[in-house]
Structure formats: structure tokens, C-alpha cells
Amino acid sequence: MEDSLEISIAHLYPKHLNLYGDLGNIITLIKRCEWRGINVVYDKIDFNDKLASHDLYFIGGGQDKQQQEVAGELYKNKEFFLKERDNGAVFLGICGGYQLFGHYYQPFDGEKLKGISLIDAYTVAGKKRFIGNVTVKTDFLYPDTLVGFENHSGLTYLQGDCKPLGTVVTGNGNNGVDRTEGVRYKNVFGTYLHGSLLPKNPHFADYLIELALKKHYGRDFSLQKLDDTIEIKTHESLVGKAY
């Protein structure tokens, strides 16, 4: 790996949105960079903090109350995040954070929560809660599967140029009907997979790091391989596993 490589990661509203081990995604990104000698500038962004450009933005999941609080703060900064998206920044949103990447989330009770429209999608509350393990088959990763744990009642529907992360093999995914899970559009990624996602899917973590490096330096990168024997065995043990 080249000397003095660096990326910056912004963790959005970690005090409010951090369910089911979502912090593990940040730890995974930072450690997989450090093991390769890539420096990480890591910032936690809270309410009313001044926003600055970063290479990668992460937002986790939360209960409806916390999601409501965060929605207004995100929306105040909608134009900033749209500009960052169009400049190639990488975004990863989990569950509630994923929902707020879309146009809106409509709860059963209460007002519609406006999203920031990073993706052409919307979410409405469903009557059934989806809980359990999920396996997703992708067409852009190797290994070509993602595994994780879903716990949500929101039903997300993709529109326009948005593509899903992949096709549900086990579990429910975005809405339990169209067999899609998550989203990818430009460098924006969203998913319902907690548990946390990236430790179980190191290949996806590396994909995000490569995109963040490309955003920072303006060219493609191929990461140095790590010994992921344990991580891949863990991943493989969960492929197709029902709850």
C-alpha cells in the first residue's frame, strides 16, 4: 500500500442512532484501514455541529423517537448532503438512517418525516415486523452475498434509477414483497441489515473504503488483501441461515 493514504469518515448523530451494534460498522472501517496503513480522520457529528466535507458518511438506526429528532436536523442540511453525494462522497445508512436517505418515512402515528432525497425511495409503516437473519445475493461484490439481521416494520420502495443492494435469499428485505434488500445509487448505500453489517461482510467494507479513497484522490484503488479467514468463515456460516 502506498504511503500516507488517508480518508475521512463522518459518523452522523451517533448519540441518537446506534441500535444493534451499528457502531461496529465504524470500528470495522477504521480497523481495516489501519491494518493497511491508511490514516482515518474520524468525526462524530451531533446536532448543530458545523458540517465539513468528508469521504464517507455513516448513519445508524434508532427508535421512532430518535429518528424523529434526527430527521429535522438532517433535513436542515439536505442541500449540503446532496452536494456531497454528487461530489462522490460515500454514504452508508442502516435501517432508520437508510429510511431518511429517501424522500420520506410515514409512521402509523404522527407526521410524515421528511428525508433528504439522496435516493429516489420512500418508506411507510407496515403492520408486520420483520425480524430475523437475512441473506442477500448481489451482482457487484465478491463473495456475492451479504448477511445480517433485520428488525423493522418500515416498508421501503425503490424508484427511478435506484438499484437494490441485491436479491433476498433468506429474510424479507425492503418490503417483504419484491425480494429486494437495501439500495445503491451513485455512492449511496442503504440497508436494513444490523448486527452489525460490516464485520460479517468484510468484502463490502473494503468496497466502501475503495470508493472513499477514490473520492479523496480522484482515482481507482485496489486494496491490499488481508487475512480474512475467520471473517469469511463467519460470513459463510450465516449464508442462508434462517432465524
Residue pairs with C-beta under 8 A, 6 or more apart in sequence:
1 36
1 37
1 38
1 223
1 224
3 37
4 39
5 37
5 38
5 39
5 213
5 217
6 38
6 39
6 40
6 41
6 216
7 33
7 38
7 39
7 40
7 41
7 55
7 56
7 209
7 212
7 213
7 216
8 40
8 41
8 42
8 43
8 53
8 54
8 55
8 56
8 216
9 26
9 29
9 30
9 40
9 41
9 42
9 43
9 54
9 55
9 56
9 57
9 58
9 212
10 43
10 44
10 45
10 54
10 56
10 57
10 58
11 26
11 42
11 43
11 44
11 45
11 58
11 59
12 45
12 57
12 58
12 59
12 70
12 74
12 97
13 45
13 46
13 47
13 59
13 70
13 73
14 23
14 44
14 46
14 60
15 46
16 62
16 66
16 69
16 70
17 59
17 60
17 61
17 62
17 66
17 67
17 70
17 96
17 97
18 60
18 61
18 62
19 60
19 61
19 62
19 63
19 95
19 96
19 194
20 61
20 149
20 151
20 194
20 195
20 196
21 194
21 195
21 196
22 60
22 61
22 94
22 194
22 196
23 60
23 196
24 196
24 197
24 198
24 199
25 58
25 60
25 92
25 94
25 196
25 197
25 198
25 199
25 205
26 42
26 58
27 199
28 196
28 198
28 199
28 202
28 205
29 40
29 56
29 58
29 198
29 205
29 208
29 209
30 40
30 42
32 202
32 205
32 206
32 209
32 226
33 39
33 40
33 209
34 40
35 226
36 223
36 224
36 226
38 209
38 213
41 54
43 52
43 54
45 51
47 73
48 73
51 77
51 80
53 84
53 87
53 89
54 84
54 89
55 89
55 90
55 212
55 213
55 215
55 216
56 89
56 90
56 91
56 92
56 208
56 211
56 212
56 215
57 81
57 84
57 89
57 90
57 91
57 92
58 91
58 92
58 93
59 70
59 91
59 92
59 93
59 94
59 97
59 100
60 94
60 95
60 96
60 97
61 94
61 95
61 96
61 97
61 98
61 194
62 70
62 95
62 96
62 97
63 96
64 107
64 110
66 96
67 96
67 99
67 100
67 105
67 113
68 110
68 113
70 96
70 97
70 100
71 100
71 105
71 113
71 114
71 115
74 81
74 100
74 115
74 116
75 114
75 115
75 116
77 116
78 116
78 117
81 91
81 116
81 118
82 116
82 117
82 118
84 91
85 91
85 118
85 186
85 187
85 188
86 186
87 215
88 186
88 187
88 211
88 214
88 215
89 187
89 215
90 187
90 188
90 189
90 208
90 211
90 212
90 215
91 101
91 118
91 187
91 188
91 189
91 190
92 189
92 190
92 191
92 208
93 99
93 100
93 101
93 188
93 189
93 190
93 191
94 190
94 191
94 192
94 193
94 194
94 196
94 197
95 151
95 152
95 154
95 191
95 192
95 194
97 190
98 156
98 182
98 183
98 190
98 191
98 192
99 105
99 113
99 115
99 123
99 154
99 156
99 190
100 113
100 115
100 116
101 115
101 116
101 118
101 119
101 121
101 183
101 188
101 190
102 115
102 117
102 118
102 119
102 120
102 121
102 122
102 123
102 156
102 190
103 114
103 115
103 117
103 120
103 121
103 122
104 112
104 113
104 114
104 115
104 122
104 123
105 112
105 113
105 115
105 122
105 123
105 124
105 125
105 154
106 112
106 113
106 122
106 123
106 124
106 125
107 113
107 125
108 125
115 122
118 185
118 188
119 158
119 162
119 183
119 185
119 188
119 190
120 158
120 159
120 160
120 161
120 162
120 185
121 156
121 157
121 158
121 159
121 162
121 183
121 190
122 156
122 157
122 159
123 154
123 155
123 156
123 157
124 154
124 155
125 153
125 154
125 155
126 153
126 154
126 155
126 175
126 176
127 153
128 153
128 176
129 151
129 152
129 153
130 150
130 151
130 152
130 153
130 171
130 172
130 176
130 192
131 150
131 151
131 243
132 149
132 150
132 171
132 172
132 242
132 243
133 147
133 148
133 149
133 150
133 170
133 171
133 238
133 241
133 242
133 243
134 146
134 147
134 148
134 149
134 150
134 168
134 170
134 171
134 172
134 173
134 181
134 192
134 193
135 145
135 146
135 147
135 168
135 169
135 170
135 171
135 238
135 239
135 240
135 241
136 145
136 146
136 147
136 165
136 166
136 167
136 168
136 169
136 171
136 173
136 181
136 182
136 193
137 144
137 145
137 166
137 167
137 169
138 144
138 145
138 146
138 165
138 166
139 166
140 184
140 207
141 203
141 204
141 207
142 203
143 203
143 232
143 235
143 236
144 166
145 166
145 169
145 235
145 239
146 165
146 166
146 181
146 182
146 191
146 193
146 197
146 201
146 204
147 193
147 200
147 201
147 235
147 238
147 239
147 241
148 191
148 192
148 193
148 194
148 195
148 196
148 197
148 200
148 201
149 193
149 194
149 195
150 171
150 172
150 173
150 192
150 193
150 194
151 194
152 192
155 174
155 175
155 176
156 174
156 175
156 183
156 192
157 174
157 175
157 178
158 164
158 174
158 180
158 183
161 185
162 183
162 184
162 185
163 183
163 184
163 185
164 173
164 174
164 180
164 181
164 182
164 183
164 184
165 181
165 182
165 183
165 184
165 189
165 191
166 180
166 181
166 182
167 179
167 180
167 181
168 179
168 180
168 181
169 239
169 240
170 240
170 241
170 242
171 181
171 243
173 179
173 180
173 181
173 182
173 192
174 180
174 181
174 182
174 183
174 192
181 191
181 192
181 193
182 189
182 190
182 191
182 192
182 193
183 189
183 190
183 191
187 211
187 215
189 208
191 197
197 204
198 204
198 205
198 208
199 231
199 234
200 231
200 234
200 235
200 238
201 235
202 226
202 228
202 231
202 232
202 235
203 228
206 223
209 223
210 220
210 221
210 222
210 223
213 221
214 220
214 221
